[in-house]
Amino acid sequence: MNNQRLKILLLGGTGAMGIHLSKILNNQGEDVYVTTRRERKGVGITYIQGNAHETAFLSDILRKYHFDVLIDFMIYNTSEFADRVDLLLSSVGQYIFLSSSRVYADSETPITENSPRLLDVYKDEEYLKTDEYALSKARQEDILHRSGKIIGQLFARILHIVKFVCN
């Protein structure tokens, strides 16, 4: 059994889910780093101040710290994500992308990983031209699938998120 601590970066990790996950990971003995736009202090958690939407900042911290895992809570538009996906996937051991159950179309039955996505079944051409949250997350999932680096896809109904784990 490997007792080595993981070095984990949370992008956008100061939001509603990230603040709790950072504490849980820290309590489990992992080395936790969180990007933040304002100065923060925390016991056992390293806060890296800067804007994670800025590619230069992101490149610098990925090169400097050599993270094992990156958990991405960020909200990107599709073109911003497409521009950085190679950097994200090539700079860490595992990349975890958080999507949303909002990518799925309305359904009378419980949603599963195989449920139709809004992007794939919706017919309103004007809406489909937008980069609204549900559509951008679905398009970002597609970008990850096309990368060829997906090693697992998990659907968590309780958290209402889809997570992609990439190598």
Secondary structure, DSSP 8 states (H G I E B T S, - for coil): ------EEEEETTTSTTHHHHHHHHHHTT-EEEEEESS----TTEEEEES-TTSHHHHHHHHHHH--SEEEE-----HHHHHHHHHHHHHSSSEEEEE--GGGB---SS---TTS-BHHHH---HHHHTS--HHHHHHHHHHHHHHHT-EEEEEEETTTTEEEEEE-
